[in-house]
Amino acid sequence: MSYQTGVGQRTAVVTGGASPRGIGFATARRFAAEGWAVALLDLDGPGAEAAADKIASEFHAPVVGLAADVTDQESLAGCARALAASGLPPVGAVAAIAGVASPTPFLEVDLREWHRVLDVNLTGTFLTCQTFLPQMIEHGYGRVVTMSSVSAQQGGGVFSKTPYSAAKAGVLGLTRSLAREMAPHGITVNALSPGVVDTDIRAGATDEENEARLAAAVPLGRQGSPDDVAALVVFLCSRDAAYITGTTQNINGGSYIA
Ligand SMILES: NC(=O)c1ccc[n+]([C@@H]2O[C@H](COP(=O)([O-])OP(=O)(O)OC[C@H]3O[C@@H](n4cnc5c(N)ncnc54)[C@H](O)[C@@H]3O)[C@@H](O)[C@H]2O)c1
């Protein structure tokens, strides 16, 4: 059984999909495996193209990779225009996954760092949703999945600190309000709140010992995998998930049980 839209083929837009070990890449791959066309957007344009080529050849699926900065409205609008001209089916799902970490202690956070983290994680989610929602409304099928973090719920405590927790808490507020506004259109909007996931987001600021310590603190005894998270994103974008909206989906191996 697979979780396709059930309304004909649609394109899933995935931001932050270029990192080969990241959640975005795993999600784009999973969408393609489930029969979706995929547009993979990332600040790393060549990386996005390489990731798209890899997924396209693995699944013989229509996948495009585009350079995009989710903090830049014009950059996203350019992607929407490129997609409209590409011959891909209409956008039916958006997975706003692009994000950046920030382990800086509070008293050392300057305004530049504050804005960097808020801009990508929160404003980027806002702009991504606003860019692609009109198409979903127009074509009668829409699913939005945003990316929060357990840091929003428990006040950091994993790796990133205050600006990240604040941004990811903002994503929850955005998601809930957007769910209410989009409901009359039949469009669902849900947030994922992962615990620690084994990706390169902490690269350069962690080591094997720290990663093992993070895994050992999880009741299920391991870090999440990008595929664990991708499976939930793609399910939430399926027709079967039509009655789930405004939720925060905890996916954390039991590290935060609420
Ligand atoms: N890995 C974890 O432990 C974890 C836990 C909870 C939440 N998350 C969230 O999941 C999401 C994915 O994280 P990941 O671990 O796969 O990270 P990652 O670093 O592997 O991938 C993030 C991707 O986002 C892209 N990106 C960064 N800034 C961008 C911008 N301005 N415009 C477009 N793309 C941009 C990067 O180039 C990269 O490809 C993030 O929102 C992150 O905050 C991760």
The ligand as an SDF file (V2000), in Angstrom:
LIG
                    3D

 44 48  0  0  0  0  0  0  0  0999 V2000
   18.6940   16.8940   13.0270 N   0  0  0  0  0  0  0  0  0  0  0  0
   18.0210   17.1020   14.1500 C   0  0  0  0  0  0  0  0  0  0  0  0
   18.4150   16.6060   15.2460 O   0  0  0  0  0  0  0  0  0  0  0  0
   16.7540   17.9030   14.1330 C   0  0  0  0  0  0  0  0  0  0  0  0
   15.8950   17.8450   15.2480 C   0  0  0  0  0  0  0  0  0  0  0  0
   14.7170   18.5980   15.2410 C   0  0  0  0  0  0  0  0  0  0  0  0
   14.4070   19.3920   14.1590 C   0  0  0  0  0  0  0  0  0  0  0  0
   15.2600   19.4200   13.0920 N   0  0  0  0  0  0  0  0  0  0  0  0
   14.8760   20.2910   11.9710 C   0  0  0  0  0  0  0  0  0  0  0  0
   14.7530   19.5100   10.7990 O   0  0  0  0  0  0  0  0  0  0  0  0
   15.0840   20.2980    9.6520 C   0  0  0  0  0  0  0  0  0  0  0  0
   16.1250   19.5750    8.8040 C   0  0  0  0  0  0  0  0  0  0  0  0
   17.2810   19.3960    9.5960 O   0  0  0  0  0  0  0  0  0  0  0  0
   18.4870   18.4430    9.1660 P   0  0  0  0  0  0  0  0  0  0  0  0
   18.9920   17.8670   10.4340 O   0  0  0  0  0  0  0  0  0  0  0  0
   18.1050   17.5790    8.0510 O   0  0  0  0  0  0  0  0  0  0  0  0
   19.5380   19.5570    8.7090 O   0  0  0  0  0  0  0  0  0  0  0  0
   20.6310   19.5950    7.5370 P   0  0  0  0  0  0  0  0  0  0  0  0
   21.6210   20.6200    7.9730 O   0  0  0  0  0  0  0  0  0  0  0  0
   21.1070   18.2240    7.2060 O   0  0  0  0  0  0  0  0  0  0  0  0
   19.7860   20.1460    6.3080 O   0  0  0  0  0  0  0  0  0  0  0  0
   19.2780   21.4500    6.3000 C   0  0  0  0  0  0  0  0  0  0  0  0
   19.2090   21.9250    4.8560 C   0  0  0  0  0  0  0  0  0  0  0  0
   18.6350   23.2350    4.8420 O   0  0  0  0  0  0  0  0  0  0  0  0
   19.3390   23.9960    3.8850 C   0  0  0  0  0  0  0  0  0  0  0  0
   19.1970   25.4250    4.1650 N   0  0  0  0  0  0  0  0  0  0  0  0
   19.7410   26.1420    5.1750 C   0  0  0  0  0  0  0  0  0  0  0  0
   19.4210   27.4420    5.0560 N   0  0  0  0  0  0  0  0  0  0  0  0
   18.6340   27.5590    3.9480 C   0  0  0  0  0  0  0  0  0  0  0  0
   17.9980   28.6470    3.2900 C   0  0  0  0  0  0  0  0  0  0  0  0
   18.1060   29.9000    3.7480 N   0  0  0  0  0  0  0  0  0  0  0  0
   17.2700   28.3840    2.1890 N   0  0  0  0  0  0  0  0  0  0  0  0
   17.1660   27.1350    1.6950 C   0  0  0  0  0  0  0  0  0  0  0  0
   17.7610   26.0630    2.2590 N   0  0  0  0  0  0  0  0  0  0  0  0
   18.4910   26.2790    3.3780 C   0  0  0  0  0  0  0  0  0  0  0  0
   20.7750   23.5310    4.0030 C   0  0  0  0  0  0  0  0  0  0  0  0
   21.5400   23.8610    2.8420 O   0  0  0  0  0  0  0  0  0  0  0  0
   20.5930   22.0260    4.1960 C   0  0  0  0  0  0  0  0  0  0  0  0
   20.5960   21.3140    2.9710 O   0  0  0  0  0  0  0  0  0  0  0  0
   15.5520   21.6560   10.1960 C   0  0  0  0  0  0  0  0  0  0  0  0
   14.4670   22.5660   10.1630 O   0  0  0  0  0  0  0  0  0  0  0  0
   15.9230   21.3440   11.6250 C   0  0  0  0  0  0  0  0  0  0  0  0
   15.8550   22.4780   12.4590 O   0  0  0  0  0  0  0  0  0  0  0  0
   16.4060   18.7050   13.0440 C   0  0  0  0  0  0  0  0  0  0  0  0
  1  2  1  0
  2  3  2  0
  2  4  1  0
  4  5  1  0
  4 44  2  0
  5  6  2  0
  6  7  1  0
  7  8  2  0
  8  9  1  0
  8 44  1  0
  9 10  1  0
  9 42  1  0
 10 11  1  0
 11 12  1  0
 11 40  1  0
 12 13  1  0
 13 14  1  0
 14 15  2  0
 14 16  1  0
 14 17  1  0
 17 18  1  0
 18 19  2  0
 18 20  1  0
 18 21  1  0
 21 22  1  0
 22 23  1  0
 23 24  1  0
 23 38  1  0
 24 25  1  0
 25 26  1  0
 25 36  1  0
 26 27  1  0
 26 35  1  0
 27 28  2  0
 28 29  1  0
 29 30  1  0
 29 35  2  0
 30 31  1  0
 30 32  2  0
 32 33  1  0
 33 34  2  0
 34 35  1  0
 36 37  1  0
 36 38  1  0
 38 39  1  0
 40 41  1  0
 40 42  1  0
 42 43  1  0
M  CHG  2   8   1  16  -1
M  END
$$$$
